[in-house]
């Protein structure tokens, strides 16, 4: 009877260890998924920031081009000299 009790205790201990290992694995998987999600979020934020910067740069360039056009309209001779100056 003593050995039966010992065997039962060992089996119970092994089951508990297996359950603990499974819980640890699940926790690790959960953490990895969270990290992956955070990385994805960061990448998306970076992409959005880059797009915004590009849009701002495009708007700035458009504004500069419009300003140049207005200057040319006011002073056609200046516009012509500027156009040929870079050639």
PDB file with SEQRES, HELIX, SHEET and CRYST1 records, atoms N, CA, C and O in Angstrom:
SEQRES   1 A   87  UNK UNK UNK UNK UNK UNK UNK UNK UNK UNK UNK UNK UNK          
SEQRES   2 A   87  UNK UNK UNK UNK UNK UNK UNK UNK UNK UNK UNK UNK UNK          
SEQRES   3 A   87  UNK UNK UNK UNK UNK UNK UNK UNK UNK UNK UNK UNK UNK          
SEQRES   4 A   87  UNK UNK UNK UNK UNK UNK UNK UNK UNK UNK UNK UNK UNK          
SEQRES   5 A   87  UNK UNK UNK UNK UNK UNK UNK UNK UNK UNK UNK UNK UNK          
SEQRES   6 A   87  UNK UNK UNK UNK UNK UNK UNK UNK UNK UNK UNK UNK UNK          
SEQRES   7 A   87  UNK UNK UNK UNK UNK UNK UNK UNK UNK                          
HELIX    1 AA1 UNK A    2  UNK A   74  1                                  73    
HELIX    2 AA2 UNK A   76  UNK A   85  1                                  10    
CRYST1    1.000    1.000    1.000  90.00  90.00  90.00 P 1           1          
ATOM      1  N   UNK A   1       0.818  -1.184   0.000  1.00  0.00           N  
ATOM      2  CA  UNK A   1       0.000   0.000   0.000  1.00  0.00           C  
ATOM      3  C   UNK A   1       0.872   1.262   0.000  1.00  0.00           C  
ATOM      4  O   UNK A   1       0.526   2.272  -0.614  1.00  0.00           O  
ATOM      5  N   UNK A   2       1.975   1.184   0.682  1.00  0.00           N  
ATOM      6  CA  UNK A   2       2.888   2.309   0.722  1.00  0.00           C  
ATOM      7  C   UNK A   2       3.369   2.666  -0.694  1.00  0.00           C  
ATOM      8  O   UNK A   2       3.433   3.843  -1.047  1.00  0.00           O  
ATOM      9  N   UNK A   3       3.703   1.657  -1.496  1.00  0.00           N  
ATOM     10  CA  UNK A   3       4.175   1.909  -2.859  1.00  0.00           C  
ATOM     11  C   UNK A   3       3.063   2.464  -3.735  1.00  0.00           C  
ATOM     12  O   UNK A   3       3.325   3.308  -4.591  1.00  0.00           O  
ATOM     13  N   UNK A   4       1.850   2.019  -3.547  1.00  0.00           N  
ATOM     14  CA  UNK A   4       0.722   2.537  -4.324  1.00  0.00           C  
ATOM     15  C   UNK A   4       0.514   4.019  -4.043  1.00  0.00           C  
ATOM     16  O   UNK A   4       0.241   4.801  -4.954  1.00  0.00           O  
ATOM     17  N   UNK A   5       0.645   4.396  -2.785  1.00  0.00           N  
ATOM     18  CA  UNK A   5       0.510   5.802  -2.407  1.00  0.00           C  
ATOM     19  C   UNK A   5       1.637   6.616  -3.008  1.00  0.00           C  
ATOM     20  O   UNK A   5       1.415   7.725  -3.494  1.00  0.00           O  
ATOM     21  N   UNK A   6       2.845   6.075  -2.979  1.00  0.00           N  
ATOM     22  CA  UNK A   6       3.993   6.780  -3.554  1.00  0.00           C  
ATOM     23  C   UNK A   6       3.837   6.939  -5.062  1.00  0.00           C  
ATOM     24  O   UNK A   6       4.129   7.998  -5.617  1.00  0.00           O  
ATOM     25  N   UNK A   7       3.376   5.882  -5.718  1.00  0.00           N  
ATOM     26  CA  UNK A   7       3.182   5.939  -7.170  1.00  0.00           C  
ATOM     27  C   UNK A   7       2.111   6.982  -7.508  1.00  0.00           C  
ATOM     28  O   UNK A   7       2.275   7.759  -8.449  1.00  0.00           O  
ATOM     29  N   UNK A   8       1.039   6.995  -6.755  1.00  0.00           N  
ATOM     30  CA  UNK A   8      -0.032   7.961  -6.984  1.00  0.00           C  
ATOM     31  C   UNK A   8       0.474   9.390  -6.770  1.00  0.00           C  
ATOM     32  O   UNK A   8       0.126  10.294  -7.529  1.00  0.00           O  
ATOM     33  N   UNK A   9       1.279   9.588  -5.754  1.00  0.00           N  
ATOM     34  CA  UNK A   9       1.836  10.909  -5.471  1.00  0.00           C  
ATOM     35  C   UNK A   9       2.773  11.339  -6.594  1.00  0.00           C  
ATOM     36  O   UNK A   9       2.748  12.498  -7.009  1.00  0.00           O  
ATOM     37  N   UNK A  10       3.591  10.426  -7.086  1.00  0.00           N  
ATOM     38  CA  UNK A  10       4.497  10.733  -8.191  1.00  0.00           C  
ATOM     39  C   UNK A  10       3.717  11.090  -9.446  1.00  0.00           C  
ATOM     40  O   UNK A  10       4.054  12.050 -10.140  1.00  0.00           O  
ATOM     41  N   UNK A  11       2.675  10.320  -9.739  1.00  0.00           N  
ATOM     42  CA  UNK A  11       1.857  10.599 -10.918  1.00  0.00           C  
ATOM     43  C   UNK A  11       1.192  11.968 -10.807  1.00  0.00           C  
ATOM     44  O   UNK A  11       1.135  12.726 -11.776  1.00  0.00           O  
ATOM     45  N   UNK A  12       0.695  12.269  -9.619  1.00  0.00           N  
ATOM     46  CA  UNK A  12       0.052  13.567  -9.407  1.00  0.00           C  
ATOM     47  C   UNK A  12       1.068  14.689  -9.585  1.00  0.00           C  
ATOM     48  O   UNK A  12       0.760  15.720 -10.184  1.00  0.00           O  
ATOM     49  N   UNK A  13       2.264  14.495  -9.072  1.00  0.00           N  
ATOM     50  CA  UNK A  13       3.322  15.499  -9.196  1.00  0.00           C  
ATOM     51  C   UNK A  13       3.696  15.696 -10.670  1.00  0.00           C  
ATOM     52  O   UNK A  13       3.886  16.826 -11.119  1.00  0.00           O  
ATOM     53  N   UNK A  14       3.799  14.599 -11.416  1.00  0.00           N  
ATOM     54  CA  UNK A  14       4.118  14.690 -12.837  1.00  0.00           C  
ATOM     55  C   UNK A  14       3.021  15.438 -13.593  1.00  0.00           C  
ATOM     56  O   UNK A  14       3.313  16.257 -14.464  1.00  0.00           O  
ATOM     57  N   UNK A  15       1.763  15.157 -13.262  1.00  0.00           N  
ATOM     58  CA  UNK A  15       0.654  15.848 -13.903  1.00  0.00           C  
ATOM     59  C   UNK A  15       0.708  17.340 -13.616  1.00  0.00           C  
ATOM     60  O   UNK A  15       0.483  18.157 -14.509  1.00  0.00           O  
ATOM     61  N   UNK A  16       1.006  17.696 -12.370  1.00  0.00           N  
ATOM     62  CA  UNK A  16       1.108  19.107 -12.007  1.00  0.00           C  
ATOM     63  C   UNK A  16       2.239  19.785 -12.770  1.00  0.00           C  
ATOM     64  O   UNK A  16       2.094  20.913 -13.242  1.00  0.00           O  
ATOM     65  N   UNK A  17       3.362  19.092 -12.886  1.00  0.00           N  
ATOM     66  CA  UNK A  17       4.492  19.653 -13.629  1.00  0.00           C  
ATOM     67  C   UNK A  17       4.125  19.854 -15.096  1.00  0.00           C  
ATOM     68  O   UNK A  17       4.466  20.879 -15.687  1.00  0.00           O  
ATOM     69  N   UNK A  18       3.434  18.886 -15.683  1.00  0.00           N  
ATOM     70  CA  UNK A  18       3.011  19.008 -17.076  1.00  0.00           C  
ATOM     71  C   UNK A  18       2.061  20.184 -17.248  1.00  0.00           C  
ATOM     72  O   UNK A  18       2.164  20.945 -18.210  1.00  0.00           O  
ATOM     73  N   UNK A  19       1.131  20.327 -16.300  1.00  0.00           N  
ATOM     74  CA  UNK A  19       0.195  21.452 -16.373  1.00  0.00           C  
ATOM     75  C   UNK A  19       0.931  22.780 -16.274  1.00  0.00           C  
ATOM     76  O   UNK A  19       0.625  23.724 -17.002  1.00  0.00           O  
ATOM     77  N   UNK A  20       1.905  22.848 -15.369  1.00  0.00           N  
ATOM     78  CA  UNK A  20       2.696  24.071 -15.220  1.00  0.00           C  
ATOM     79  C   UNK A  20       3.462  24.379 -16.510  1.00  0.00           C  
ATOM     80  O   UNK A  20       3.514  25.530 -16.941  1.00  0.00           O  
ATOM     81  N   UNK A  21       4.049  23.360 -17.120  1.00  0.00           N  
ATOM     82  CA  UNK A  21       4.781  23.548 -18.369  1.00  0.00           C  
ATOM     83  C   UNK A  21       3.850  24.049 -19.462  1.00  0.00           C  
ATOM     84  O   UNK A  21       4.204  24.955 -20.217  1.00  0.00           O  
ATOM     85  N   UNK A  22       2.657  23.460 -19.549  1.00  0.00           N  
ATOM     86  CA  UNK A  22       1.688  23.890 -20.550  1.00  0.00           C  
ATOM     87  C   UNK A  22       1.286  25.343 -20.321  1.00  0.00           C  
ATOM     88  O   UNK A  22       1.183  26.120 -21.270  1.00  0.00           O  
ATOM     89  N   UNK A  23       1.062  25.703 -19.072  1.00  0.00           N  
ATOM     90  CA  UNK A  23       0.701  27.083 -18.755  1.00  0.00           C  
ATOM     91  C   UNK A  23       1.824  28.043 -19.130  1.00  0.00           C  
ATOM     92  O   UNK A  23       1.575  29.120 -19.671  1.00  0.00           O  
ATOM     93  N   UNK A  24       3.059  27.648 -18.839  1.00  0.00           N  
ATOM     94  CA  UNK A  24       4.208  28.480 -19.193  1.00  0.00           C  
ATOM     95  C   UNK A  24       4.304  28.650 -20.700  1.00  0.00           C  
ATOM     96  O   UNK A  24       4.549  29.753 -21.190  1.00  0.00           O  
ATOM     97  N   UNK A  25       4.112  27.555 -21.442  1.00  0.00           N  
ATOM     98  CA  UNK A  25       4.166  27.621 -22.903  1.00  0.00           C  
ATOM     99  C   UNK A  25       3.070  28.538 -23.435  1.00  0.00           C  
ATOM    100  O   UNK A  25       3.311  29.347 -24.331  1.00  0.00           O  
ATOM    101  N   UNK A  26       1.871  28.411 -22.883  1.00  0.00           N  
ATOM    102  CA  UNK A  26       0.771  29.264 -23.316  1.00  0.00           C  
ATOM    103  C   UNK A  26       1.082  30.729 -23.020  1.00  0.00           C  
ATOM    104  O   UNK A  26       0.804  31.606 -23.838  1.00  0.00           O  
ATOM    105  N   UNK A  27       1.655  30.986 -21.858  1.00  0.00           N  
ATOM    106  CA  UNK A  27       2.013  32.360 -21.487  1.00  0.00           C  
ATOM    107  C   UNK A  27       3.072  32.909 -22.443  1.00  0.00           C  
ATOM    108  O   UNK A  27       2.986  34.057 -22.878  1.00  0.00           O  
ATOM    109  N   UNK A  28       4.070  32.084 -22.767  1.00  0.00           N  
ATOM    110  CA  UNK A  28       5.114  32.504 -23.702  1.00  0.00           C  
ATOM    111  C   UNK A  28       4.521  32.805 -25.073  1.00  0.00           C  
ATOM    112  O   UNK A  28       4.875  33.805 -25.698  1.00  0.00           O  
ATOM    113  N   UNK A  29       3.619  31.944 -25.543  1.00  0.00           N  
ATOM    114  CA  UNK A  29       2.975  32.166 -26.834  1.00  0.00           C  
ATOM    115  C   UNK A  29       2.185  33.467 -26.815  1.00  0.00           C  
ATOM    116  O   UNK A  29       2.215  34.247 -27.767  1.00  0.00           O  
ATOM    117  N   UNK A  30       1.481  33.682 -25.716  1.00  0.00           N  
ATOM    118  CA  UNK A  30       0.683  34.905 -25.584  1.00  0.00           C  
ATOM    119  C   UNK A  30       1.591  36.134 -25.633  1.00  0.00           C  
ATOM    120  O   UNK A  30       1.276  37.110 -26.313  1.00  0.00           O  
ATOM    121  N   UNK A  31       2.708  36.089 -24.919  1.00  0.00           N  
ATOM    122  CA  UNK A  31       3.654  37.205 -24.920  1.00  0.00           C  
ATOM    123  C   UNK A  31       4.224  37.435 -26.311  1.00  0.00           C  
ATOM    124  O   UNK A  31       4.364  38.579 -26.743  1.00  0.00           O  
ATOM    125  N   UNK A  32       4.554  36.353 -27.017  1.00  0.00           N  
ATOM    126  CA  UNK A  32       5.091  36.484 -28.370  1.00  0.00           C  
ATOM    127  C   UNK A  32       4.057  37.129 -29.288  1.00  0.00           C  
ATOM    128  O   UNK A  32       4.392  37.991 -30.101  1.00  0.00           O  
ATOM    129  N   UNK A  33       2.808  36.711 -29.155  1.00  0.00           N  
ATOM    130  CA  UNK A  33       1.751  37.290 -29.978  1.00  0.00           C  
ATOM    131  C   UNK A  33       1.595  38.777 -29.679  1.00  0.00           C  
ATOM    132  O   UNK A  33       1.409  39.581 -30.592  1.00  0.00           O  
ATOM    133  N   UNK A  34       1.670  39.140 -28.401  1.00  0.00           N  
ATOM    134  CA  UNK A  34       1.564  40.550 -28.034  1.00  0.00           C  
ATOM    135  C   UNK A  34       2.730  41.341 -28.613  1.00  0.00           C  
ATOM    136  O   UNK A  34       2.541  42.445 -29.125  1.00  0.00           O  
ATOM    137  N   UNK A  35       3.939  40.779 -28.534  1.00  0.00           N  
ATOM    138  CA  UNK A  35       5.111  41.452 -29.083  1.00  0.00           C  
ATOM    139  C   UNK A  35       4.965  41.621 -30.593  1.00  0.00           C  
ATOM    140  O   UNK A  35       5.273  42.679 -31.141  1.00  0.00           O  
ATOM    141  N   UNK A  36       4.490  40.562 -31.261  1.00  0.00           N  
ATOM    142  CA  UNK A  36       4.285  40.648 -32.709  1.00  0.00           C  
ATOM    143  C   UNK A  36       3.272  41.741 -33.030  1.00  0.00           C  
ATOM    144  O   UNK A  36       3.454  42.513 -33.971  1.00  0.00           O  
ATOM    145  N   UNK A  37       2.215  41.798 -32.248  1.00  0.00           N  
ATOM    146  CA  UNK A  37       1.194  42.814 -32.453  1.00  0.00           C  
ATOM    147  C   UNK A  37       1.748  44.212 -32.248  1.00  0.00           C  
ATOM    148  O   UNK A  37       1.411  45.131 -32.995  1.00  0.00           O  
ATOM    149  N   UNK A  38       2.598  44.380 -31.237  1.00  0.00           N  
ATOM    150  CA  UNK A  38       3.210  45.677 -30.978  1.00  0.00           C  
ATOM    151  C   UNK A  38       4.140  46.064 -32.119  1.00  0.00           C  
ATOM    152  O   UNK A  38       4.162  47.221 -32.539  1.00  0.00           O  
ATOM    153  N   UNK A  39       4.908  45.103 -32.622  1.00  0.00           N  
ATOM    154  CA  UNK A  39       5.806  45.385 -33.736  1.00  0.00           C  
ATOM    155  C   UNK A  39       5.018  45.811 -34.961  1.00  0.00           C  
ATOM    156  O   UNK A  39       5.390  46.761 -35.650  1.00  0.00           O  
ATOM    157  N   UNK A  40       3.929  45.105 -35.231  1.00  0.00           N  
ATOM    158  CA  UNK A  40       3.082  45.466 -36.359  1.00  0.00           C  
ATOM    159  C   UNK A  40       2.544  46.873 -36.194  1.00  0.00           C  
ATOM    160  O   UNK A  40       2.537  47.661 -37.139  1.00  0.00           O  
ATOM    161  N   UNK A  41       2.091  47.185 -34.984  1.00  0.00           N  
ATOM    162  CA  UNK A  41       1.549  48.507 -34.703  1.00  0.00           C  
ATOM    163  C   UNK A  41       2.609  49.574 -34.942  1.00  0.00           C  
ATOM    164  O   UNK A  41       2.330  50.606 -35.553  1.00  0.00           O  
ATOM    165  N   UNK A  42       3.822  49.327 -34.463  1.00  0.00           N  
ATOM    166  CA  UNK A  42       4.907  50.283 -34.643  1.00  0.00           C  
ATOM    167  C   UNK A  42       5.215  50.481 -36.125  1.00  0.00           C  
ATOM    168  O   UNK A  42       5.428  51.607 -36.574  1.00  0.00           O  
ATOM    169  N   UNK A  43       5.238  49.388 -36.878  1.00  0.00           N  
ATOM    170  CA  UNK A  43       5.500  49.487 -38.312  1.00  0.00           C  
ATOM    171  C   UNK A  43       4.415  50.301 -39.003  1.00  0.00           C  
ATOM    172  O   UNK A  43       4.707  51.136 -39.859  1.00  0.00           O  
ATOM    173  N   UNK A  44       3.158  50.055 -38.626  1.00  0.00           N  
ATOM    174  CA  UNK A  44       2.057  50.801 -39.219  1.00  0.00           C  
ATOM    175  C   UNK A  44       2.171  52.283 -38.882  1.00  0.00           C  
ATOM    176  O   UNK A  44       1.944  53.134 -39.742  1.00  0.00           O  
ATOM    177  N   UNK A  45       2.522  52.594 -37.640  1.00  0.00           N  
ATOM    178  CA  UNK A  45       2.678  53.992 -37.239  1.00  0.00           C  
ATOM    179  C   UNK A  45       3.802  54.657 -38.024  1.00  0.00           C  
ATOM    180  O   UNK A  45       3.668  55.799 -38.466  1.00  0.00           O  
ATOM    181  N   UNK A  46       4.908  53.941 -38.196  1.00  0.00           N  
ATOM    182  CA  UNK A  46       6.030  54.489 -38.956  1.00  0.00           C  
ATOM    183  C   UNK A  46       5.615  54.754 -40.400  1.00  0.00           C  
ATOM    184  O   UNK A  46       5.950  55.797 -40.963  1.00  0.00           O  
ATOM    185  N   UNK A  47       4.892  53.818 -40.998  1.00  0.00           N  
ATOM    186  CA  UNK A  47       4.430  53.993 -42.372  1.00  0.00           C  
ATOM    187  C   UNK A  47       3.511  55.206 -42.473  1.00  0.00           C  
ATOM    188  O   UNK A  47       3.622  55.997 -43.409  1.00  0.00           O  
ATOM    189  N   UNK A  48       2.602  55.351 -41.505  1.00  0.00           N  
ATOM    190  CA  UNK A  48       1.696  56.492 -41.510  1.00  0.00           C  
ATOM    191  C   UNK A  48       2.472  57.800 -41.393  1.00  0.00           C  
ATOM    192  O   UNK A  48       2.169  58.774 -42.082  1.00  0.00           O  
ATOM    193  N   UNK A  49       3.471  57.815 -40.518  1.00  0.00           N  
ATOM    194  CA  UNK A  49       4.282  59.020 -40.351  1.00  0.00           C  
ATOM    195  C   UNK A  49       5.015  59.353 -41.650  1.00  0.00           C  
ATOM    196  O   UNK A  49       5.072  60.516 -42.052  1.00  0.00           O  
ATOM    197  N   UNK A  50       5.573  58.340 -42.303  1.00  0.00           N  
ATOM    198  CA  UNK A  50       6.273  58.566 -43.564  1.00  0.00           C  
ATOM    199  C   UNK A  50       5.324  59.119 -44.623  1.00  0.00           C  
ATOM    200  O   UNK A  50       5.672  60.041 -45.361  1.00  0.00           O  
ATOM    201  N   UNK A  51       4.120  58.546 -44.691  1.00  0.00           N  
ATOM    202  CA  UNK A  51       3.139  59.029 -45.653  1.00  0.00           C  
ATOM    203  C   UNK A  51       2.776  60.477 -45.373  1.00  0.00           C  
ATOM    204  O   UNK A  51       2.673  61.286 -46.295  1.00  0.00           O  
ATOM    205  N   UNK A  52       2.581  60.805 -44.100  1.00  0.00           N  
ATOM    206  CA  UNK A  52       2.256  62.183 -43.735  1.00  0.00           C  
ATOM    207  C   UNK A  52       3.390  63.124 -44.124  1.00  0.00           C  
ATOM    208  O   UNK A  52       3.147  64.210 -44.650  1.00  0.00           O  
ATOM    209  N   UNK A  53       4.628  62.709 -43.867  1.00  0.00           N  
ATOM    210  CA  UNK A  53       5.782  63.533 -44.216  1.00  0.00           C  
ATOM    211  C   UNK A  53       5.851  63.742 -45.727  1.00  0.00           C  
ATOM    212  O   UNK A  53       6.133  64.845 -46.194  1.00  0.00           O  
ATOM    213  N   UNK A  54       5.595  62.682 -46.484  1.00  0.00           N  
ATOM    214  CA  UNK A  54       5.607  62.794 -47.935  1.00  0.00           C  
ATOM    215  C   UNK A  54       4.519  63.747 -48.405  1.00  0.00           C  
ATOM    216  O   UNK A  54       4.749  64.577 -49.285  1.00  0.00           O  
ATOM    217  N   UNK A  55       3.328  63.627 -47.816  1.00  0.00           N  
ATOM    218  CA  UNK A  55       2.231  64.515 -48.187  1.00  0.00           C  
ATOM    219  C   UNK A  55       2.586  65.968 -47.874  1.00  0.00           C  
ATOM    220  O   UNK A  55       2.327  66.860 -48.682  1.00  0.00           O  
ATOM    221  N   UNK A  56       3.176  66.204 -46.706  1.00  0.00           N  
ATOM    222  CA  UNK A  56       3.573  67.561 -46.334  1.00  0.00           C  
ATOM    223  C   UNK A  56       4.615  68.097 -47.304  1.00  0.00           C  
ATOM    224  O   UNK A  56       4.552  69.256 -47.716  1.00  0.00           O  
ATOM    225  N   UNK A  57       5.576  67.249 -47.670  1.00  0.00           N  
ATOM    226  CA  UNK A  57       6.617  67.655 -48.611  1.00  0.00           C  
ATOM    227  C   UNK A  57       5.996  67.988 -49.973  1.00  0.00           C  
ATOM    228  O   UNK A  57       6.359  68.982 -50.602  1.00  0.00           O  
ATOM    229  N   UNK A  58       5.062  67.150 -50.416  1.00  0.00           N  
ATOM    230  CA  UNK A  58       4.378  67.400 -51.686  1.00  0.00           C  
ATOM    231  C   UNK A  58       3.618  68.722 -51.635  1.00  0.00           C  
ATOM    232  O   UNK A  58       3.671  69.513 -52.577  1.00  0.00           O  
ATOM    233  N   UNK A  59       2.913  68.955 -50.533  1.00  0.00           N  
ATOM    234  CA  UNK A  59       2.161  70.206 -50.392  1.00  0.00           C  
ATOM    235  C   UNK A  59       3.102  71.402 -50.394  1.00  0.00           C  
ATOM    236  O   UNK A  59       2.803  72.438 -50.987  1.00  0.00           O  
ATOM    237  N   UNK A  60       4.233  71.251 -49.731  1.00  0.00           N  
ATOM    238  CA  UNK A  60       5.218  72.335 -49.694  1.00  0.00           C  
ATOM    239  C   UNK A  60       5.736  72.618 -51.104  1.00  0.00           C  
ATOM    240  O   UNK A  60       5.836  73.775 -51.512  1.00  0.00           O  
ATOM    241  N   UNK A  61       6.062  71.567 -51.840  1.00  0.00           N  
ATOM    242  CA  UNK A  61       6.555  71.738 -53.207  1.00  0.00           C  
ATOM    243  C   UNK A  61       5.496  72.386 -54.087  1.00  0.00           C  
ATOM    244  O   UNK A  61       5.804  73.269 -54.888  1.00  0.00           O  
ATOM    245  N   UNK A  62       4.246  71.949 -53.939  1.00  0.00           N  
ATOM    246  CA  UNK A  62       3.164  72.548 -54.716  1.00  0.00           C  
ATOM    247  C   UNK A  62       3.037  74.032 -54.400  1.00  0.00           C  
ATOM    248  O   UNK A  62       2.853  74.856 -55.296  1.00  0.00           O  
ATOM    249  N   UNK A  63       3.137  74.360 -53.119  1.00  0.00           N  
ATOM    250  CA  UNK A  63       3.056  75.768 -52.713  1.00  0.00           C  
ATOM    251  C   UNK A  63       4.189  76.578 -53.302  1.00  0.00           C  
ATOM    252  O   UNK A  63       3.977  77.707 -53.743  1.00  0.00           O  
ATOM    253  N   UNK A  64       5.382  76.027 -53.316  1.00  0.00           N  
ATOM    254  CA  UNK A  64       6.533  76.720 -53.894  1.00  0.00           C  
ATOM    255  C   UNK A  64       6.344  76.908 -55.395  1.00  0.00           C  
ATOM    256  O   UNK A  64       6.663  77.967 -55.934  1.00  0.00           O  
ATOM    257  N   UNK A  65       5.827  75.886 -56.070  1.00  0.00           N  
ATOM    258  CA  UNK A  65       5.595  75.993 -57.506  1.00  0.00           C  
ATOM    259  C   UNK A  65       4.545  77.049 -57.797  1.00  0.00           C  
ATOM    260  O   UNK A  65       4.686  77.828 -58.740  1.00  0.00           O  
ATOM    261  N   UNK A  66       3.490  77.077 -56.989  1.00  0.00           N  
ATOM    262  CA  UNK A  66       2.448  78.086 -57.175  1.00  0.00           C  
ATOM    263  C   UNK A  66       3.022  79.483 -56.959  1.00  0.00           C  
ATOM    264  O   UNK A  66       2.687  80.415 -57.691  1.00  0.00           O  
ATOM    265  N   UNK A  67       3.879  79.627 -55.963  1.00  0.00           N  
ATOM    266  CA  UNK A  67       4.512  80.921 -55.686  1.00  0.00           C  
ATOM    267  C   UNK A  67       5.365  81.351 -56.875  1.00  0.00           C  
ATOM    268  O   UNK A  67       5.337  82.517 -57.269  1.00  0.00           O  
ATOM    269  N   UNK A  68       6.116  80.426 -57.445  1.00  0.00           N  
ATOM    270  CA  UNK A  68       6.936  80.720 -58.622  1.00  0.00           C  
ATOM    271  C   UNK A  68       6.054  81.167 -59.791  1.00  0.00           C  
ATOM    272  O   UNK A  68       6.384  82.116 -60.502  1.00  0.00           O  
ATOM    273  N   UNK A  69       4.935  80.475 -59.978  1.00  0.00           N  
ATOM    274  CA  UNK A  69       4.015  80.833 -61.066  1.00  0.00           C  
ATOM    275  C   UNK A  69       3.484  82.239 -60.857  1.00  0.00           C  
ATOM    276  O   UNK A  69       3.394  83.017 -61.808  1.00  0.00           O  
ATOM    277  N   UNK A  70       3.130  82.574 -59.619  1.00  0.00           N  
ATOM    278  CA  UNK A  70       2.621  83.919 -59.336  1.00  0.00           C  
ATOM    279  C   UNK A  70       3.690  84.965 -59.609  1.00  0.00           C  
ATOM    280  O   UNK A  70       3.391  86.031 -60.149  1.00  0.00           O  
ATOM    281  N   UNK A  71       4.928  84.674 -59.244  1.00  0.00           N  
ATOM    282  CA  UNK A  71       6.015  85.616 -59.495  1.00  0.00           C  
ATOM    283  C   UNK A  71       6.219  85.808 -60.989  1.00  0.00           C  
ATOM    284  O   UNK A  71       6.465  86.925 -61.444  1.00  0.00           O  
ATOM    285  N   UNK A  72       6.118  84.732 -61.753  1.00  0.00           N  
ATOM    286  CA  UNK A  72       6.283  84.820 -63.201  1.00  0.00           C  
ATOM    287  C   UNK A  72       5.179  85.670 -63.816  1.00  0.00           C  
ATOM    288  O   UNK A  72       5.421  86.447 -64.739  1.00  0.00           O  
ATOM    289  N   UNK A  73       3.963  85.512 -63.294  1.00  0.00           N  
ATOM    290  CA  UNK A  73       2.839  86.292 -63.811  1.00  0.00           C  
ATOM    291  C   UNK A  73       3.037  87.775 -63.518  1.00  0.00           C  
ATOM    292  O   UNK A  73       2.713  88.617 -64.355  1.00  0.00           O  
ATOM    293  N   UNK A  74       3.562  88.101 -62.351  1.00  0.00           N  
ATOM    294  CA  UNK A  74       3.787  89.495 -61.988  1.00  0.00           C  
ATOM    295  C   UNK A  74       4.955  90.078 -62.774  1.00  0.00           C  
ATOM    296  O   UNK A  74       4.883  91.216 -63.238  1.00  0.00           O  
ATOM    297  N   UNK A  75       6.021  89.317 -62.927  1.00  0.00           N  
ATOM    298  CA  UNK A  75       7.226  89.772 -63.613  1.00  0.00           C  
ATOM    299  C   UNK A  75       7.647  88.730 -64.639  1.00  0.00           C  
ATOM    300  O   UNK A  75       8.507  87.895 -64.362  1.00  0.00           O  
ATOM    301  N   UNK A  76       7.053  88.775 -65.803  1.00  0.00           N  
ATOM    302  CA  UNK A  76       7.370  87.757 -66.819  1.00  0.00           C  
ATOM    303  C   UNK A  76       8.852  87.704 -67.178  1.00  0.00           C  
ATOM    304  O   UNK A  76       9.381  86.628 -67.459  1.00  0.00           O  
ATOM    305  N   UNK A  77       9.516  88.834 -67.173  1.00  0.00           N  
ATOM    306  CA  UNK A  77      10.935  88.812 -67.533  1.00  0.00           C  
ATOM    307  C   UNK A  77      11.764  88.087 -66.471  1.00  0.00           C  
ATOM    308  O   UNK A  77      12.732  87.404 -66.807  1.00  0.00           O  
ATOM    309  N   UNK A  78      11.396  88.227 -65.195  1.00  0.00           N  
ATOM    310  CA  UNK A  78      12.107  87.513 -64.144  1.00  0.00           C  
ATOM    311  C   UNK A  78      11.895  86.010 -64.267  1.00  0.00           C  
ATOM    312  O   UNK A  78      12.813  85.211 -64.084  1.00  0.00           O  
ATOM    313  N   UNK A  79      10.673  85.660 -64.579  1.00  0.00           N  
ATOM    314  CA  UNK A  79      10.360  84.244 -64.724  1.00  0.00           C  
ATOM    315  C   UNK A  79      11.144  83.633 -65.865  1.00  0.00           C  
ATOM    316  O   UNK A  79      11.635  82.509 -65.759  1.00  0.00           O  
ATOM    317  N   UNK A  80      11.261  84.365 -66.949  1.00  0.00           N  
ATOM    318  CA  UNK A  80      11.986  83.853 -68.103  1.00  0.00           C  
ATOM    319  C   UNK A  80      13.464  83.706 -67.778  1.00  0.00           C  
ATOM    320  O   UNK A  80      14.093  82.716 -68.149  1.00  0.00           O  
ATOM    321  N   UNK A  81      14.008  84.683 -67.093  1.00  0.00           N  
ATOM    322  CA  UNK A  81      15.435  84.587 -66.783  1.00  0.00           C  
ATOM    323  C   UNK A  81      15.695  83.456 -65.792  1.00  0.00           C  
ATOM    324  O   UNK A  81      16.732  82.796 -65.862  1.00  0.00           O  
ATOM    325  N   UNK A  82      14.775  83.234 -64.887  1.00  0.00           N  
ATOM    326  CA  UNK A  82      14.935  82.136 -63.943  1.00  0.00           C  
ATOM    327  C   UNK A  82      14.824  80.791 -64.660  1.00  0.00           C  
ATOM    328  O   UNK A  82      15.554  79.851 -64.348  1.00  0.00           O  
ATOM    329  N   UNK A  83      13.905  80.710 -65.623  1.00  0.00           N  
ATOM    330  CA  UNK A  83      13.741  79.455 -66.342  1.00  0.00           C  
ATOM    331  C   UNK A  83      15.000  79.103 -67.129  1.00  0.00           C  
ATOM    332  O   UNK A  83      15.395  77.938 -67.191  1.00  0.00           O  
ATOM    333  N   UNK A  84      15.607  80.081 -67.712  1.00  0.00           N  
ATOM    334  CA  UNK A  84      16.787  79.807 -68.534  1.00  0.00           C  
ATOM    335  C   UNK A  84      18.061  79.763 -67.701  1.00  0.00           C  
ATOM    336  O   UNK A  84      19.072  79.220 -68.148  1.00  0.00           O  
ATOM    337  N   UNK A  85      18.029  80.320 -66.512  1.00  0.00           N  
ATOM    338  CA  UNK A  85      19.230  80.369 -65.680  1.00  0.00           C  
ATOM    339  C   UNK A  85      19.714  78.975 -65.290  1.00  0.00           C  
ATOM    340  O   UNK A  85      20.919  78.738 -65.210  1.00  0.00           O  
ATOM    341  N   UNK A  86      18.808  78.074 -65.054  1.00  0.00           N  
ATOM    342  CA  UNK A  86      19.227  76.736 -64.635  1.00  0.00           C  
ATOM    343  C   UNK A  86      19.621  75.851 -65.796  1.00  0.00           C  
ATOM    344  O   UNK A  86      20.112  74.743 -65.580  1.00  0.00           O  
ATOM    345  N   UNK A  87      19.421  76.307 -67.027  1.00  0.00           N  
ATOM    346  CA  UNK A  87      19.817  75.522 -68.199  1.00  0.00           C  
ATOM    347  C   UNK A  87      21.249  75.726 -68.428  1.00  0.00           C  
ATOM    348  O   UNK A  87      21.811  75.162 -69.366  1.00  0.00           O  
TER     349      UNK A  87                                                      
END                                                                             
